[in-house]
Structures are given as structure tokens and as C-alpha cells.
């Protein structure tokens, strides 16, 4: 009985310590740029032409004239992620609005390398019409704010599917009137300063029980068997 009293708390402590290990990974749009010197982000319009091939501004809104994209290289990651947060610098938002984040089917390489001197209604539509990754009411604030948006289960599913294999992209569109993002003049892709948009991923790993815990379980079983044998003999 004494062995059981001493061993059980120790086993519970070992099991608790070994059961959960959390890891956080942050992936920036500046990681592994598809187009040299440009972060993996930008805007598309069906009515306005982008004349700057290295433009990684991410205008979003203005009567639904602009929609933006953000691509993240997940090819070097592994494991299964349990939560995801999209962090982005605000820059310009004079009024309250609703921001929608969406699944993107256009390849990341197409989003960033084919924008010069063209408009594309299909890509513009793609950035605001796929599966929803979340809809967010955003109050106006400082142009230097970094906003955080928790992505939903649909986004997590797409993220985990892209882990170890390629890029994961997010489309952003203002639902209704308003503009939330303007220029990214001081982003790393332009002048090497400022804040890079990022995807923050969290995973919870459940490792195999430690050797010490297995030995402890064996001792507990043996002690319990010995106690029962003594009781039976008496």
C-alpha cells in the first residue's frame, strides 16, 4: 500500500509532463519569395491595372475595387496544426467595416508574378469567393496596428493539407463599403523596413509515454499483485 501511495502521484506527474507539448511556428510572407525582392503578397482588381511588378502593397476594399492575397511557404513544416492566426498590419482604415478572408485556388506563383499591366476578373473573384476562412468586424484604429484574425476549421484543413508540400494563400476582401489596407511602403520587400504579414500556427504533440512512466506502471502493477496475494494468503 505504501508503494502505491508513493508511486501513483509520481506517475501522474510524469504522465502529465509527457502528454502535451505545444509548439508555435510563425511564417512570414517574406519567406522564400516567389518573385525576387517582393514579399508573397499583393492586390488584384478587375478594373485597375497594376503597373509595378515589384509592388507588394495589399490594397483591400474601396467599393470592392481591390482584393488582396497573402501566400505562405509551408513546404518545410511537418505535423498537424490545431490553430492558426493571420496577422497583418492595418495601414489605413478610416471607418468600421467587415473583412472576409477566403480560400484561394489560384496558384501562389500566378498571384505574384502575372500582375504587371493587366486586370483579371477571374483572379479578383477568386480572392473573395472561395470557402470562408472567417468574417471579422474591424473597428478603425492606428495605421501602424497589427491586426490578428483567428482562422476557422476550413482554413486549418487547407493549411494541414499544404504542410510539407507548398504554399498556402489567403484572399482578403472587404464585405460592403470601406477600405482596410492601403500602401505597404515600408514593407521588407520594398525598403527592408517595417512589419511582414505572417501566419502563426500552433500544434499540440502527444508523444509516446516515457520509459520512466512505463517502468513506474510496471512497479505499480507488481505492487498491487503482491498486495492481493498477501490478502488472499491471510
C-alpha positions in Angstrom: 0.0 0.0 0.0 2.9 2.4 0.8 4.5 1.8 -2.6 1.2 2.5 -4.3 0.7 5.8 -2.3 4.2 7.0 -3.2 4.2 5.8 -6.8 0.9 7.0 -8.0 1.5 10.7 -7.6 4.8 10.4 -9.3 3.3 8.5 -12.2 0.6 11.1 -12.6 3.2 13.9 -12.7 5.3 12.0 -15.3 2.3 11.3 -17.5 1.1 14.9 -17.3 4.5 16.3 -18.2 4.9 13.8 -21.1 1.4 14.1 -22.5 1.4 17.6 -24.1 4.0 19.6 -25.9 2.9 22.9 -27.6 4.8 24.4 -30.4 4.3 27.8 -32.2 5.5 28.5 -35.7 5.4 31.9 -37.5 5.6 32.0 -41.3 6.1 35.4 -43.0 5.1 36.4 -46.5 8.8 37.4 -46.9 9.9 33.7 -46.5 11.1 32.2 -49.8 9.8 35.0 -52.1 8.5 33.6 -55.4 9.4 36.9 -57.1 12.9 38.2 -56.0 12.7 41.4 -53.9 8.9 41.1 -53.4 7.0 39.7 -50.4 4.5 37.0 -51.3 1.6 39.4 -51.1 -0.2 42.0 -53.2 -3.6 43.0 -54.7 -5.7 42.3 -57.8 -8.5 44.3 -59.3 -10.9 43.7 -62.2 -10.9 47.4 -63.1 -7.5 48.8 -62.0 -4.1 47.9 -63.6 -1.0 47.2 -61.5 1.9 48.8 -63.4 4.6 47.9 -60.8 5.9 44.3 -61.0 7.6 44.6 -57.5 4.5 46.1 -55.8 3.7 44.2 -52.7 1.1 46.7 -51.4 -2.1 45.0 -50.4 -4.9 47.4 -51.1 -8.2 45.9 -49.9 -11.7 47.4 -50.3 -12.5 50.8 -51.8 -16.0 49.9 -53.0 -14.7 46.3 -53.7 -12.2 47.6 -56.3 -9.2 45.9 -54.7 -8.8 42.5 -53.1 -5.5 41.2 -51.7 -3.6 38.0 -51.3 -1.1 36.6 -48.8 0.9 33.5 -49.6 2.9 31.4 -47.0 5.5 28.7 -47.8 4.7 25.7 -45.6 6.9 23.2 -47.5 9.5 22.9 -44.7 6.9 22.3 -41.9 5.6 19.0 -40.6 3.0 17.8 -38.1 -0.7 18.7 -37.7 -1.6 22.2 -36.6 -4.5 22.8 -34.2 -5.0 26.6 -34.6 -4.0 29.3 -37.0 -3.9 33.1 -36.7 -3.3 35.6 -39.6 -1.5 38.7 -38.5 -1.4 41.8 -40.8 -0.5 45.4 -40.5 -3.5 47.7 -40.9 -2.0 50.9 -42.6 -5.3 52.6 -43.5 -8.8 52.2 -42.2 -10.9 55.3 -41.7 -14.2 53.6 -40.9 -15.5 50.4 -39.3 -16.0 47.6 -41.7 -16.3 43.8 -42.2 -13.3 41.9 -43.5 -13.7 38.5 -45.1 -10.8 36.0 -45.5 -11.2 33.3 -48.2 -9.8 30.2 -49.8 -7.7 30.9 -52.9 -7.5 28.4 -55.8 -5.1 30.4 -58.0 -1.5 29.2 -57.5 0.7 31.4 -55.4 3.2 31.8 -58.3 0.4 33.1 -60.6 -0.8 35.6 -58.0 2.6 37.3 -57.6 4.2 37.0 -61.0 1.5 37.8 -63.5 0.1 41.1 -62.2 2.0 43.6 -64.3 -0.1 45.8 -66.6 -3.2 43.6 -66.5 -6.5 43.3 -64.9 -8.1 39.9 -64.2 -11.7 39.5 -63.2 -11.3 35.7 -62.6 -8.4 36.1 -60.1 -10.1 39.1 -58.5 -13.3 37.0 -58.0 -11.2 34.1 -56.6 -9.8 36.3 -53.8 -13.3 36.8 -52.4 -15.4 33.9 -53.4 -13.8 30.7 -52.1 -14.6 28.9 -48.8 -14.7 31.4 -46.0 -11.8 31.4 -43.5 -13.7 33.8 -41.3 -15.6 37.1 -41.3 -14.5 39.9 -38.9 -15.9 43.2 -37.8 -13.0 45.6 -37.6 -13.1 48.9 -35.8 -10.9 51.8 -37.2 -7.6 52.4 -35.5 -4.0 53.4 -35.9 -2.3 52.9 -39.3 0.5 51.0 -37.5 -1.7 48.5 -35.8 -1.0 44.8 -36.3 -4.4 43.0 -36.5 -4.9 39.4 -35.6 -7.6 37.1 -37.1 -8.2 33.6 -35.9 -8.8 31.4 -38.8 -11.6 28.8 -38.8 -11.6 25.0 -39.3 -11.8 25.3 -43.1 -8.5 27.2 -43.1 -6.9 24.7 -40.8 -7.9 21.9 -43.1 -6.2 23.7 -46.1 -3.2 24.6 -44.0 -2.6 21.0 -42.9 -3.0 19.8 -46.5 -0.3 22.2 -47.6 2.1 21.4 -44.8 5.3 19.9 -46.3 4.2 20.4 -49.9 3.9 24.1 -50.9 2.2 27.5 -50.4 -1.0 28.3 -48.6 -2.7 31.5 -49.7 -5.4 33.7 -48.1 -7.6 36.1 -50.1 -8.9 39.2 -48.4 -12.0 41.3 -49.4 -14.0 44.0 -47.7 -17.6 42.9 -47.4 -19.6 46.1 -48.1 -18.1 49.6 -48.2 -14.8 50.7 -46.7 -11.0 50.2 -47.1 -8.9 48.5 -44.6 -5.4 48.2 -46.1 -3.6 50.8 -48.2 0.1 51.0 -49.1 2.8 48.9 -47.6 5.5 51.4 -48.3 7.8 50.3 -45.6 7.4 46.5 -46.0 10.6 44.4 -46.2 10.0 43.7 -49.9 10.3 47.4 -50.7 12.8 49.1 -48.5 13.8 46.4 -45.9 11.8 48.0 -43.1 8.5 47.5 -41.3 6.4 44.6 -40.5 5.9 41.4 -42.5 2.5 39.8 -42.7 2.5 36.4 -41.0 0.7 33.2 -40.3 1.1 31.9 -36.7 0.4 28.2 -36.3 0.1 26.2 -33.1 0.4 22.4 -32.8 -0.1 20.1 -29.8 2.0 17.0 -29.9 1.2 13.9 -27.9 4.5 11.8 -27.5 4.8 8.2 -26.6 4.9 7.6 -22.8 8.4 7.9 -21.4 10.5 4.9 -20.3 10.3 6.0 -16.7 6.5 6.2 -16.9 6.4 2.6 -18.3 8.7 1.3 -15.6 6.5 3.0 -13.0 3.4 1.4 -14.3 5.1 -2.0 -14.1 6.1 -1.4 -10.5 2.5 -0.3 -9.6 1.0 -3.4 -11.2 3.6 -5.6 -9.4 2.9 -3.9 -6.0 -0.8 -4.3 -6.4 -0.4 -8.0 -7.3 1.8 -8.6 -4.2 -0.8 -6.9 -2.0 -3.6 -9.1 -3.4 -1.5 -12.2 -2.8 -0.9 -11.3 0.8 -4.6 -10.6 1.4 -5.5 -14.0 -0.2 -2.9 -15.9 1.9 -4.1 -14.3 5.2 
